Amino acid sequence: KQLFKALDSLGFSEATEVQSKAIPAVLDGRDVMVSAKTGSGKTAAFLLPMLDQMLRVKIPAGGTRGLILLPTRELALQTVKTFEALAKFTPIKCGIIIGGEAYKYQIASLRKNPEVIVATPGRLVEHIEKGSIDFEDLEFLVLDEADRMLDMGFTEEMNKIANSCKAQRQNLLFSATLKHRGFGHIRSILNNPVSIEVDSFKEGHSQITQQMILADDD
C-alpha cells in the first residue's frame, strides 16, 4: 500500500505498456531482457517490483539488496530522483556511486547501509577493488540502458560487477534494443531471461521534444 500511495501522489493511475509486461515477470522472480524507448516508464517497471519484494521480505541488518547500473552520472541522478518519489512512504533508502564525486562522501554514504545502490560502472569497480563495498546479499542486479553501457566500452566492468555479486539473484536488463551485437559478451550475466519487446527502437521517440537554441556569439 505504501507504493500505491506514492503512485497516487504522483498522479499515476494506469501502467504503461512496458510496466504491464515487465512487472508481472519480475514479480514471478524471472530474469528479464526488456527493449523499451526512453520515456516509456521503464524505470518504474523495475523499481516497483524491486521495492515490493523488499517491503514483503524483511532482512534484518542485511547488506545491499538492489544494484542499478547506468552508463552516465546524469542518468544515475535521474534514477535516484524516481526512486525517492516511489519509495517516499517506505523506509527503504538509496545510495549513489558515480564519478566526479569525492570517495570519502561515497564511503560515508555506504556506511549507512542503503538497501539500493545506483551506480555508474567505472566508479563502482574502483570501490569493489578497494573493498569498500560488497554485494553478498544482493537480490536484484539491474542493467539499465545496457546498450549504451556496451557502446561506452563498459563490457569488462559489467562482467566484473556481476561476478562480485551473489550468484542467486534476479537480473533485469533494460535497453533501447535487444539486437545489440555486444549482448553476447554479457549474456552469461542472465539466467534464462524472458524477452520483452515494447515498441521498436526504429519507431522514434515521439514523446521527446527536440529544441534547438542558437547562440548569437561565443
N, C-alpha and C positions, 0 to 999 in steps of 0.2 A: 504493500500500500504506500510505502514511502516513495517508491518510484512513480506510481500513478499520480501522487501528489505533486511531484516535480514536473511531470508531463503536463498536468493541468495548469500549473503556474506558468509554463512556457507556451500554453495555448495549443499543444499538440493533441489532436483528437483522433487522428487516423494514421495508420502505419503507411510508409512509402513502400514501393514495390520491393526494394532491396531488404527493408526491415521485415516485411511479411514473409519473405522467402528465407532469409538468413537466421532470424531469431529462433524459429522452431528447431532448426538443425543444430544450432549452438546449444539450446536448452536440452536437446537429446544427447549432448556430450560428444557430438561428431566434430572432427576436424573439417574445416571448410576452405574452399578456394572461391572467392567471390569477385566477379567482374562488375564494377559499377562506376559510373561517372562521378566527378566532383559535384557536390550539391545534391546527391541522391539520398542523403540521410544515412550513409554507411557508418558514420562514427557511432551513432546511437544503435545501429544494428549489432555492433559488438559490445558496446558499453552496457547496454541494458541487460542482456543475459548474463554478462560477467558480474555486474552488481547484484543481480537477482540471486545468483549462486552464492555470492559472498554473504548476503543477508540471510539466506536459508541455512547455510552450513557455517557455523561459527567455529573459528580455530583460535583457541586462546594463545596469545603471545606468539603467534606464528610469524614467519618472515614474509617477504613479498609474495603475493598471491597472483598478481597480474602484471605483465610487462607488455607495453605497447611501443613498438619501434616505428619511427617515422624518418623520412630522409632529411628533413630540414628543421632548424630550430623554430621557424615561423609556424610550421605545421604542428610541431610539438606543443607550442604555446596555445595554439588554437584548440588542440585536442584537450589540453588541461582545462581550458575555459568551458568546453562542452561537458567534460567530466564533472566539474564543480557544479554546473547547473543541474545535471541529472542526479548527482549524489548529495544534493543540498540538504535533504531531510534524513540522511543516513550518517552513521559515524565513520564511514569509510573515507580514508584520506589518500591523496595522490602526491607523489614526489616527481620532480623533473630533473633529468640529467641531460644537459645539452652543452655544446661547445660555446666558447666565448664567455663563460662564467667561471668564477673562482672555485677551485676544488674545495676549499675549506667550507664554503657555504653549502656545497652539494653533500659533503660528508656529514655536516650538521643536519641536513635535511634527511639523509639516510638513517641517521641515528634515531630519528623519530619513528622509524619502522613503518613507513606508509604501506598500505596494502597493495597499492598500484603504483607502478613507476612508468612514466612516459619518457622516452629517451631517443636520442639520435645514435646511430651505431658506433661512430668513431669514438666519441667521448665515453660511451658505455664500456667499450672494450678496454679503454685505459683504466677504468675503475675495476673491472674484472681482473686485469693483470696486476693491479696494485693490491688486490684482495680486500677492497673496501666495500664489496657488495657480494652477496651470494643468492642464488635462486634455487636452493634446495627444496623450498616449499612451494615453488611456482605451480599454479594450476592452469594459467592461461598465457600463451605467447601469441601476441597479435603482430603481424607484419602488415602495416598499413602503407598504402602507396608502394607496394612491393616492386612494381615495375620501375619506379623512379629510383628506388634504392639500388636496384641492379644497374640501371643506366649510370648512376653516380659511382659505380665501382665498389659497392659495399658487400659483394657476394661473400668474400672471405670473412668479413666481420659478422654477417648474419649467421653463417655456419658456426663461427666461434661462439657467438652468444647462445645459439640453440644448444650447442654441446655443453655449455656451462649450466644449462637448466635441468631441472628434474625431468627424468625420462618420461614418467607417467604424467602427461599434461595434455591440454587441449590446444591445438594450433589453429589460428584463424588468419587466413591470408586474404587481403583485400587489394585489388589492383584495377587499373583502368582497362586492362586487357589480360586475358589468360593465355594469350598466344605469344607472350614474350619468350624469345629463344633462351634467355638466361634462367628460366624456371627449372630447367634440367639440373642446374648446379645447386639448387636449394630444395629439390623435390624430397630429399631424404628427411627434411625437417618435418614433413607432413605424414600423417598416418591414415592411409585410405580415405582421403578427403572427399566430401561431397562438393561437386562443382555447381556453382550457381552463377548464371549469366543474366544480368539485368541491363537492358538497353545497350546496344552496340556502341563501342568506342567511336565508330565512324559516323554515328548519327549527330555528332557535335554536342555542344553544351549550351542548349537553348536557354537554360536558366542562369547563365553567367552573362552579365552586361559588360561589354568592352567599351573602354573610354580612352580617347587619345587627348593628351594635353600638350599643346605646342608651347615651347618656351621662346620668348622674344629674343633672349640673348643668354650668354653664359651665366 
